[in-house]
Structure formats: structure tokens, C-alpha cells
Amino acid sequence: MPDSLGESFVTADLFSLEGKSALVTGGSSGLGLIMAKGLLQNGVKVIIASRSKEKCDEALASLNEFGDCRAIAADVTKASERKLLVEFAKKEFGSLSILINNAGANWGAKLEDYPDDGFAKVMDTNINAVFSLSRDMTPLLQEASSSSDPSRIINIGSMDGIHVPIVQRVPTFAYSASKAALHHLTRTMAVDLASRNITVNAVAPGFFASKMTDYVFENFKDDIEDDCPLHRVGKPAEIVGIINYLASRAGAYTNGTVIPVDGGTSISKGRREWTD
Ligand SMILES: NC(=O)c1ccc[n+]([C@@H]2O[C@H](COP(=O)([O-])OP(=O)(O)OC[C@H]3O[C@@H](n4cnc5c(N)ncnc54)[C@H](OP(=O)(O)O)[C@@H]3O)[C@@H](O)[C@H]2O)c1
């Protein structure tokens, strides 16, 4: 029998995450909370982190029933708090198999009103902090990695880093630039960290319900759905599914990619009539 036929391709084996450990930044709400739940339900020990202790405590209380979860309040844009995060992960788990850089910020304003500090805050959170935290977590990720089961860094980018954002009535200059930069950082870090058995990939979501999208959903939900070839926004399971793939044996050879999960929005011009 050829070797390949001795291996299990059963979904439960191929996509198993059992025994892994993960840190999800921005895990106290929105997509981060959903990813944390998905990981916990699949046997991963999870640390969630965000700035607000209150939000972390609340999220932890709701996640505890799904598995082994811990929480720490930490601002990823501050070096001293990233240090706390690394020390916490080391104390709790000893090593780390999955780092999900999900914490993110946005700022929407017309060009004339777009403030320098708003632009800087978005860049600090969405790109600078991802680089710094990934660098600082590398020793712990390396500790958990092997050539057959690399550790994984998964960056949460955006379809807005692929195309020019659709909801142009609220321009988000810094956000789309930061996400495009994050996609490219993903590629450069993937090449650099491969020799340490750490893969780096990005997921580029389209629109999903969260605090970040409250405003646009309230005001432009019809436009958003019109612009998506599937005519709808994303569902939580569709984010969990891609994270599970990237973190599992099935995703071990996927490296340096940016995977859109946006119903085809970023490659479409939308379904509205051209005369609209
Ligand atoms: N929802 C979408 O449609 C969508 C689409 C594309 C991409 N994304 C990306 O998905 C990620 C999650 O966004 P979301 O939609 O779930 O928004 P969200 O509900 O507002 O969640 C953002 C999370 O990040 C945390 N956070 C923000 N700044 C932080 C900092 N400096 N340090 C640590 N944690 C911080 C927030 O908690 P605290 O306030 O407690 O810090 C919160 O837990 C972001 O990177 C976003 O760009 C979302």
C-alpha cells in the first residue's frame, strides 16, 4: 500500500486542533470572540486579550463553558503591555502554537477632517503592533513548532486591503492602507519565519457583524449586500472555518497567503446597474 493510503484523511483527523494553544488578540468581542469560541470547541487552550479588563472578564465568563480559556487585559500598541502578554502566555502555556493577530482599529472621516492622530492610531494597532507582537512571540511559537506541525501566525487583514473600500461615503484611508501593509507583512514574515517552522498567513474578511461594523450596517447594509456577489454579509461559522483550516494539519503547507473570506466582494464591481 502506498504511504499516502496509510494516512487518515477523515475530517476529524485532518482538521484536528486538539492539544494546541492559542492567543487571540482582540478576543473580547466581534470576530476575535467568535474565533476564540471556535478554537475552544475544538480542544485548543486559548488566551484572549484586549485593552478593557471589563470586556475581557465578560468575554471570559461567556467562553468558559466551551473549554480552557484565560484572559488578560493588554494594549498591543504598548511595548510594556506586549511584554506582559508574552510573560502571561509563557506562564500559562509554556509555549504557543497559534497566534491570531486580530485586534484592530478603524477611523472614518472625510479627507479634510482626517486627523493625523487618527491615522497614526490605526497604523499603530493594525500594522505596527502586529509586527512587534509577532516578533516578541517568536520564541514561544518556536518552542511549540516542528517541521511536521509548524506553529501558526494568522493575521486578520481585510478585503479593504485588497480593493479600495466600497463604502466610500465614510473614507477609511488609514484602515485600508494598514490592511494592505499587513497583507504584505504576512508574506515577508512567512518567508523569514519558515526556517523556524512557523507559518504566517492572513485572512481578509469581508463584512461581518461586529462593533466595528455597527455604523456601516446601520447606514449602508443594502449597499454592502448589493456589492457582494452572494448578496449577503458573512456568518460566524465562515470565519471559524478558515481559522480551523489554517491552524490544522490540513493547513500546514499553506504559507504566506492572503485568503479573502468576503463572498467575492473584493474581486467584484458589485451587482448594481452601471447607471445607478
Ligand atoms: N467585522 C468586519 O466586518 C471585519 C471585516 C474585515 C476585517 N475585520 C478585522 O477583524 C478584526 C476584528 O474586528 P471586529 O470587527 O471583530 O471589531 P470589534 O468587535 O471592534 O473588535 C476589536 C477587538 O480588538 C480589541 N482591540 C482594539 N484595539 C486594541 C489594542 N490596541 N490592543 C488590544 N486589543 C485591542 C477590542 O477590545 P478593547 O476595546 O477591549 O481593546 C476588541 O476586542 C480587526 O482587525 C478588523 O480590522 C473585521
The ligand as an ORCA input file, in Angstrom:
! r2SCAN-3c Opt
* xyz 0 1
  N     -16.181     42.905     11.205
  C     -15.808     43.002      9.955
  O     -16.637     43.083      9.046
  C     -14.348     42.969      9.594
  C     -14.009     42.966      8.231
  C     -12.673     42.911      7.861
  C     -11.692     42.863      8.830
  N     -12.043     42.898     10.160
  C     -10.961     42.847     11.143
  O     -11.274     41.919     12.157
  C     -10.623     42.295     13.365
  C     -11.641     42.294     14.495
  O     -12.586     43.329     14.272
  P     -14.115     43.235     14.719
  O     -14.934     43.543     13.538
  O     -14.336     41.999     15.474
  O     -14.194     44.541     15.654
  P     -14.501     44.739     17.202
  O     -15.695     43.981     17.637
  O     -14.464     46.214     17.398
  O     -13.241     44.054     17.919
  C     -11.996     44.657     18.006
  C     -11.264     43.987     19.169
  O      -9.945     44.496     19.235
  C      -9.676     44.930     20.566
  N      -8.686     45.995     20.469
  C      -8.763     47.165     19.810
  N      -7.628     47.865     19.947
  C      -6.809     47.099     20.712
  C      -5.496     47.277     21.221
  N      -4.784     48.380     20.972
  N      -4.946     46.282     21.974
  C      -5.640     45.151     22.236
  N      -6.894     44.925     21.791
  C      -7.465     45.906     21.042
  C     -11.042     45.364     21.116
  O     -11.165     45.313     22.535
  P     -10.789     46.539     23.519
  O     -11.657     47.680     23.151
  O     -11.052     45.992     24.900
  O      -9.334     46.804     23.305
  C     -11.918     44.270     20.512
  O     -11.839     43.094     21.301
  C      -9.987     43.661     13.098
  O      -8.625     43.510     12.795
  C     -10.742     44.154     11.884
  O     -10.000     45.082     11.137
  C     -13.334     42.949     10.555
*
